[in-house]
């Protein structure tokens, strides 16, 4: 019974995931933070200048990490109920 439920959750997740990926706009074109980052250095950390590309890469990486954390927590909640 539990294996069947896990299988169905996985199948539904894959189907929904494919639909979302196909409809998702490019994040870079919508994100206010990415639009607001100026060219050149954007911050100074411990005396070292952080350039725009490094900041954008870190920001996008953190957004991806957050999305995966939320997905993991949601799946955990679904599977444990």
Secondary structure, DSSP 8 states (H G I E B T S, - for coil): -HHHHHHHHHHHHHHHHHHHHHH---HHHH-HHHHH--SSEEEEETTEEEEHHHHHHHHHHHHHHHHHHHHHHHHHHHHH-
